Amino acid sequence: MAHAVDVGVYRSAIRVVLGDGREALWDADGAAALEAQVLRDGVLVGLVPAIPGSEDFDDAATVAAIAAADYDAESDPGATGR
């Protein structure tokens, strides 16, 4: 299930509950491209990288991208220089 959540003053994100104790916060950083942070108990455990061209998505394309995202992809949120 997904719903809107406030993440700061005048900022909101889409929260997707993943069912295994994790949640994905889409666009919590205010950037134009669509990307997500995957959290467990408030701790970053993964990332869904920015989707190329997503800054031009309409609502339907945004919903489709969030629904199709691979939340289980291996990622190292502590890595730098990518």
C-alpha positions in Angstrom: 0.0 0.0 0.0 1.2 3.5 -0.8 0.3 6.9 0.7 1.5 10.4 1.0 3.6 11.4 4.0 5.0 14.7 5.2 8.8 14.7 5.3 9.5 18.4 6.0 8.1 21.8 5.7 6.3 22.1 2.4 7.7 18.7 1.3 6.0 15.3 1.0 6.9 11.9 -0.3 5.2 8.7 -1.3 5.6 5.9 1.4 5.3 2.3 0.2 5.1 -0.3 3.0 7.0 -3.4 1.7 5.6 -5.9 4.3 8.9 -7.2 5.6 9.6 -4.4 8.0 10.9 -2.1 5.3 9.4 0.9 3.7 10.3 2.9 0.6 10.2 6.7 0.6 9.9 8.0 -3.0 11.2 11.5 -3.7 11.8 12.5 -0.1 14.8 14.6 -1.1 12.9 17.0 -3.3 15.0 16.2 -6.4 13.3 16.3 -9.8 14.0 12.6 -10.8 12.1 9.7 -9.2 14.1 7.7 -6.8 13.5 6.0 -3.4 15.3 5.4 -0.1 14.5 2.0 1.4 14.4 2.1 5.2 14.0 -0.4 8.0 13.2 1.1 11.4 14.4 4.5 10.1 17.8 3.1 9.0 18.7 3.3 5.3 19.1 -0.3 4.0 18.8 0.2 0.2 18.2 2.6 -2.6 16.1 2.6 -5.8 18.3 4.7 -8.1 16.9 7.7 -10.0 14.8 6.6 -13.0 16.1 8.3 -16.2 13.5 10.6 -17.7 11.2 10.4 -14.7 11.2 14.1 -14.2 8.8 14.2 -17.2 6.5 11.4 -16.0 2.8 12.0 -15.7 0.9 10.5 -12.7 0.2 7.2 -14.5 3.8 6.7 -15.4 4.9 7.6 -11.9 2.5 5.1 -10.4 3.7 2.4 -12.9 7.3 3.0 -12.0 6.7 2.8 -8.3 4.7 -0.4 -8.7 7.4 -2.0 -10.9 10.4 -1.0 -8.8 12.8 -3.7 -7.6 13.0 -3.1 -3.9 15.2 -6.2 -3.4 18.0 -5.2 -5.7 21.4 -5.4 -4.0 22.7 -2.0 -3.1 25.2 -0.5 -0.7 23.8 2.8 0.6 27.2 3.6 2.2 29.1 3.4 -1.2 30.4 6.6 -2.8 31.7 7.5 -6.2 29.0 5.8 -8.2 
